[in-house]
Amino acid sequence: MSTRSRAALLGAVAAAAALTLSACGNGGTSGGGGNTNFVTGNNGVDTVPQGKRATAPDLSGKTIDGKSLDVADYKGQVVVINVWGSWCGPCREEAKYFSKVSEEYKGKGVQFVGINTRDTSTTPALAFEKEHGVSYPSLYDPTGKLMLRFQKGTLNPQLIPSTLIIDKHGKVAARALEGLDDTSLLKMFKPVLAEK
């Protein structure tokens, strides 16, 4: 193998590895630079002040169990959006915390919604939810098209897992690009829940 083709092969392998890492990472860095109006806190959560938030895109479609769901129907509540895949290690780690907190806040002005992505069928997604005790609905988004509806330069889900907090007015208030435990999840949405 020539040096040139070996370099090309190594470059392709490095690019594939980087793509794989970004698809399911234990965290990412996302700067709040430029004119984006959001600030990255030292806990890895990006937040936007109440008056400067972007409206969440249309997040509607079929759930992994075949029902119709439209996140806009939850306006007036805080919505916790969790983007996950059954194949994703950090998603498995955080699922028990999301399940626990979603049960604690049921009927208290908070609605959890998952977005299952890159699972080629709903079978592993349904098994994942059963195994981890997830009782809230998850939209089925095998190709990631719902993730692409978020405008560039806004708090958008760029990694799996990603968690977004949508305020009572349907605007994106916060984002985490890493797996969360119950403490960090509560720190993320409780301030938004307290807003008028």
Buried (B, 14 or more C-beta within 10 A) or exposed (E): EEEEEEEEEEEEEEEEEEEEEEBBBEEBEBEBEEEBBBEBBEEBBBBBEEEEBBEBBEBBBEBBEEEEBEBBEBEEBBBBBBBBBBBBEBBBBBBBBBBBBBEEBEEEEBBBBBBBBBBEEBEBBBEBBEEBEBEBBBBBBBEBEBBEBBEEEBBBBBBBBBBBBBBBEBBBBBBBBBBBBBEBBBBBBEBBBEEE
